[in-house]
Amino acid sequence: MNWNDAAQDLLNSILSGTPRPVRDATESEIREAAERIAESEDKRRVGVEIVIAAWVSTTPEAIRPDLPRQMERFGLDPEEYRHLLDA
């Protein structure tokens, strides 16, 4: 599956804040989830929106309340993704 540059950059930004001991596992988990989402939507390429959906869906419930703050750090508006955050 192809990834556009912006999607890869966002994934790298997310991973930069992930503790080293779990970084590789987190990358695999988000990457696999993103590619599953893209395939289910009949897309040939993973974009930013798909990475965000994968990131939210793979984040444990206990730390999900911190995602809006993290999104803001990356220049994202958490309100645009409220439907994912509240799911």
Z-matrix of the N, CA and C atoms (Angstrom, degrees):
N
C 1 1.456
C 2 1.523 1 108.21
N 3 1.320 2 116.12 1 134.85
C 4 1.460 3 121.62 2 177.62
C 5 1.520 4 111.07 3 -83.15
N 6 1.308 5 115.38 4 147.90
C 7 1.459 6 122.57 5 176.61
C 8 1.520 7 107.80 6 -121.40
N 9 1.350 8 117.44 7 135.46
C 10 1.463 9 116.91 8 174.98
C 11 1.530 10 108.74 9 -78.33
N 12 1.310 11 115.89 10 162.00
C 13 1.471 12 120.64 11 -174.16
C 14 1.522 13 112.52 12 -60.24
N 15 1.318 14 117.28 13 -40.13
C 16 1.468 15 120.54 14 -179.02
C 17 1.529 16 110.78 15 -64.67
N 18 1.322 17 116.84 16 -38.23
C 19 1.469 18 120.75 17 178.60
C 20 1.528 19 110.24 18 -65.79
N 21 1.319 20 116.30 19 -43.33
C 22 1.467 21 120.37 20 178.74
C 23 1.527 22 110.60 21 -64.97
N 24 1.329 23 116.77 22 -40.18
C 25 1.465 24 120.52 23 177.81
C 26 1.525 25 111.31 24 -62.13
N 27 1.336 26 116.76 25 -42.20
C 28 1.466 27 119.71 26 178.91
C 29 1.523 28 109.83 27 -64.41
N 30 1.305 29 117.46 28 -44.62
C 31 1.472 30 119.77 29 178.06
C 32 1.523 31 110.34 30 -58.07
N 33 1.318 32 117.16 31 -43.95
C 34 1.466 33 120.43 32 178.63
C 35 1.527 34 111.32 33 -62.11
N 36 1.324 35 117.07 34 -39.13
C 37 1.474 36 120.59 35 177.89
C 38 1.521 37 110.86 36 -64.53
N 39 1.310 38 116.40 37 -43.76
C 40 1.472 39 120.65 38 177.99
C 41 1.528 40 109.58 39 -59.96
N 42 1.305 41 116.18 40 -45.69
C 43 1.462 42 120.50 41 -177.54
C 44 1.515 43 112.76 42 -68.04
N 45 1.320 44 117.57 43 -28.29
C 46 1.466 45 119.85 44 -179.60
C 47 1.525 46 111.69 45 -63.44
N 48 1.322 47 117.56 46 -24.66
C 49 1.454 48 121.13 47 178.15
C 50 1.517 49 113.43 48 -97.14
N 51 1.312 50 116.14 49 5.35
C 52 1.464 51 121.33 50 -178.82
C 53 1.521 52 108.83 51 -94.03
N 54 1.330 53 117.40 52 133.27
C 55 1.472 54 119.49 53 179.48
C 56 1.531 55 111.65 54 -56.12
N 57 1.323 56 115.47 55 138.45
C 58 1.474 57 121.11 56 -176.44
C 59 1.533 58 114.48 57 -51.31
N 60 1.332 59 119.06 58 -41.84
C 61 1.472 60 117.68 59 -176.59
C 62 1.529 61 114.22 60 -60.69
N 63 1.326 62 118.08 61 -23.75
C 64 1.472 63 120.10 62 -178.33
C 65 1.531 64 112.65 63 -115.93
N 66 1.332 65 116.81 64 4.59
C 67 1.470 66 120.42 65 -174.69
C 68 1.528 67 112.57 66 -60.69
N 69 1.315 68 118.00 67 -47.25
C 70 1.468 69 120.14 68 -178.17
C 71 1.523 70 111.46 69 -63.56
N 72 1.321 71 116.43 70 -42.83
C 73 1.462 72 120.06 71 179.40
C 74 1.524 73 110.51 72 -65.31
N 75 1.330 74 116.39 73 -39.76
C 76 1.458 75 120.66 74 178.90
C 77 1.522 76 110.58 75 -64.60
N 78 1.325 77 116.41 76 -42.59
C 79 1.470 78 119.58 77 178.39
C 80 1.526 79 110.71 78 -59.98
N 81 1.308 80 117.04 79 -46.46
C 82 1.466 81 120.75 80 179.84
C 83 1.520 82 111.13 81 -61.27
N 84 1.322 83 115.91 82 -43.20
C 85 1.464 84 120.79 83 -178.11
C 86 1.529 85 111.23 84 -63.69
N 87 1.336 86 116.98 85 -47.60
C 88 1.468 87 120.17 86 -179.51
C 89 1.528 88 110.09 87 -67.41
N 90 1.329 89 117.08 88 -43.53
C 91 1.466 90 120.98 89 -179.08
C 92 1.531 91 110.80 90 -60.69
N 93 1.327 92 117.48 91 -46.54
C 94 1.467 93 121.07 92 179.77
C 95 1.519 94 111.29 93 -64.12
N 96 1.335 95 116.90 94 -42.31
C 97 1.469 96 120.31 95 179.02
C 98 1.529 97 110.63 96 -63.62
N 99 1.327 98 116.93 97 -42.55
C 100 1.463 99 120.78 98 179.97
C 101 1.521 100 111.04 99 -62.72
N 102 1.301 101 116.69 100 -42.60
C 103 1.461 102 119.80 101 -179.15
C 104 1.528 103 111.43 102 -69.00
N 105 1.335 104 117.16 103 -34.52
C 106 1.473 105 120.34 104 174.97
C 107 1.522 106 110.23 105 -64.14
N 108 1.337 107 116.43 106 -44.24
C 109 1.464 108 120.51 107 179.47
C 110 1.528 109 110.05 108 -61.95
N 111 1.322 110 116.81 109 -46.58
C 112 1.463 111 120.69 110 -179.95
C 113 1.529 112 110.70 111 -59.21
N 114 1.323 113 116.93 112 -45.60
C 115 1.462 114 120.46 113 179.20
C 116 1.519 115 111.66 114 -62.99
N 117 1.339 116 116.71 115 -40.39
C 118 1.471 117 119.56 116 -179.70
C 119 1.527 118 111.87 117 -66.60
N 120 1.329 119 116.05 118 -23.61
C 121 1.469 120 121.33 119 178.11
C 122 1.531 121 111.39 120 -97.80
N 123 1.325 122 116.96 121 11.35
C 124 1.473 123 123.25 122 -179.17
C 125 1.519 124 113.08 123 54.94
N 126 1.323 125 115.98 124 39.66
C 127 1.464 126 120.85 125 177.42
C 128 1.517 127 108.73 126 -102.37
N 129 1.316 128 115.16 127 148.09
C 130 1.462 129 120.76 128 -179.53
C 131 1.516 130 111.75 129 -96.40
N 132 1.321 131 116.05 130 -6.67
C 133 1.458 132 119.94 131 -174.42
C 134 1.528 133 109.08 132 -141.61
N 135 1.326 134 115.53 133 141.89
C 136 1.457 135 121.48 134 175.80
C 137 1.524 136 107.94 135 -87.55
N 138 1.333 137 115.57 136 127.03
C 139 1.458 138 121.89 137 177.04
C 140 1.519 139 110.94 138 -113.53
N 141 1.311 140 115.68 139 -179.82
C 142 1.467 141 122.42 140 -176.59
C 143 1.526 142 111.80 141 -57.87
N 144 1.326 143 117.11 142 -45.94
C 145 1.470 144 120.14 143 -177.75
C 146 1.527 145 111.45 144 -59.09
N 147 1.311 146 116.07 145 -38.25
C 148 1.469 147 120.19 146 179.25
C 149 1.522 148 110.47 147 -69.87
N 150 1.323 149 117.62 148 -39.26
C 151 1.474 150 120.41 149 177.64
C 152 1.527 151 109.48 150 -62.19
N 153 1.321 152 117.20 151 -41.40
C 154 1.466 153 120.11 152 179.38
C 155 1.523 154 110.13 153 -62.98
N 156 1.319 155 117.44 154 -45.04
C 157 1.469 156 120.48 155 178.67
C 158 1.527 157 110.81 156 -61.02
N 159 1.322 158 116.97 157 -41.49
C 160 1.470 159 120.61 158 179.21
C 161 1.521 160 110.95 159 -67.02
N 162 1.328 161 116.18 160 -41.22
C 163 1.465 162 121.43 161 179.37
C 164 1.521 163 110.61 162 -59.98
N 165 1.326 164 115.96 163 -48.72
C 166 1.470 165 120.07 164 -179.32
C 167 1.527 166 109.95 165 -63.59
N 168 1.325 167 116.66 166 -45.52
C 169 1.466 168 119.30 167 -175.54
C 170 1.526 169 113.14 168 -67.37
N 171 1.320 170 117.61 169 -26.03
C 172 1.470 171 120.14 170 -178.95
C 173 1.528 172 113.25 171 -94.66
N 174 1.321 173 116.52 172 -6.14
C 175 1.467 174 119.88 173 179.54
C 176 1.526 175 109.49 174 -78.63
N 177 1.326 176 117.40 175 127.79
C 178 1.470 177 119.97 176 178.74
C 179 1.536 178 111.30 177 -58.21
N 180 1.311 179 115.24 178 142.55
C 181 1.476 180 121.40 179 -177.83
C 182 1.527 181 112.29 180 -52.59
N 183 1.323 182 117.08 181 -35.78
C 184 1.466 183 120.55 182 -176.07
C 185 1.524 184 112.86 183 -63.45
N 186 1.326 185 117.38 184 -29.17
C 187 1.471 186 118.95 185 -179.00
C 188 1.535 187 112.78 186 -110.60
N 189 1.314 188 116.95 187 2.33
C 190 1.460 189 120.65 188 179.42
C 191 1.530 190 113.30 189 -59.49
N 192 1.352 191 119.71 190 -33.83
C 193 1.475 192 118.92 191 178.88
C 194 1.532 193 113.68 192 -60.19
N 195 1.332 194 117.98 193 -18.69
C 196 1.464 195 121.30 194 179.31
C 197 1.535 196 112.46 195 -84.96
N 198 1.324 197 117.82 196 -10.67
C 199 1.463 198 120.54 197 -177.13
C 200 1.532 199 114.06 198 -59.92
N 201 1.335 200 120.07 199 -40.80
C 202 1.473 201 117.49 200 178.60
C 203 1.530 202 113.17 201 -57.12
N 204 1.313 203 117.23 202 -40.80
C 205 1.464 204 120.40 203 178.36
C 206 1.528 205 110.59 204 -64.42
N 207 1.313 206 116.12 205 -41.79
C 208 1.462 207 119.71 206 178.75
C 209 1.528 208 110.78 207 -65.56
N 210 1.315 209 116.95 208 -40.01
C 211 1.464 210 120.49 209 178.29
C 212 1.528 211 110.75 210 -59.97
N 213 1.317 212 116.05 211 -43.07
C 214 1.464 213 119.88 212 178.71
C 215 1.521 214 111.34 213 -61.12
N 216 1.318 215 117.46 214 -37.31
C 217 1.475 216 120.90 215 176.95
C 218 1.521 217 111.71 216 -59.87
N 219 1.325 218 116.29 217 -30.86
C 220 1.465 219 121.15 218 -179.27
C 221 1.528 220 111.71 219 -92.11
N 222 1.334 221 117.11 220 7.19
C 223 1.453 222 120.77 221 178.88
C 224 1.514 223 114.05 222 80.25
N 225 1.321 224 116.64 223 17.88
C 226 1.464 225 121.43 224 178.92
C 227 1.515 226 109.80 225 -98.83
N 228 1.319 227 116.68 226 148.26
C 229 1.461 228 122.09 227 176.97
C 230 1.528 229 108.11 228 -93.04
N 231 1.334 230 118.27 229 109.47
C 232 1.467 231 120.31 230 -177.56
C 233 1.524 232 113.42 231 -58.24
N 234 1.316 233 117.85 232 -27.38
C 235 1.468 234 119.95 233 -179.99
C 236 1.526 235 111.60 234 -63.57
N 237 1.325 236 116.65 235 -30.45
C 238 1.471 237 119.89 236 177.69
C 239 1.521 238 111.63 237 -66.01
N 240 1.331 239 116.29 238 -20.55
C 241 1.458 240 121.09 239 -176.18
C 242 1.532 241 111.99 240 -115.57
N 243 1.323 242 115.50 241 16.99
C 244 1.474 243 120.81 242 -179.34
C 245 1.527 244 110.64 243 -55.61
N 246 1.326 245 117.00 244 -38.26
C 247 1.476 246 120.58 245 -179.55
C 248 1.532 247 111.12 246 -61.26
N 249 1.314 248 117.36 247 -30.62
C 250 1.467 249 120.77 248 177.05
C 251 1.519 250 111.19 249 -81.27
N 252 1.319 251 115.47 250 -39.62
C 253 1.467 252 120.39 251 -177.16
C 254 1.520 253 112.05 252 -68.51
N 255 1.322 254 116.60 253 -31.73
C 256 1.470 255 120.71 254 -177.98
C 257 1.525 256 113.34 255 -90.50
N 258 1.317 257 116.25 256 -4.17
C 259 1.472 258 119.41 257 -176.28
C 260 1.510 259 112.34 258 -72.32
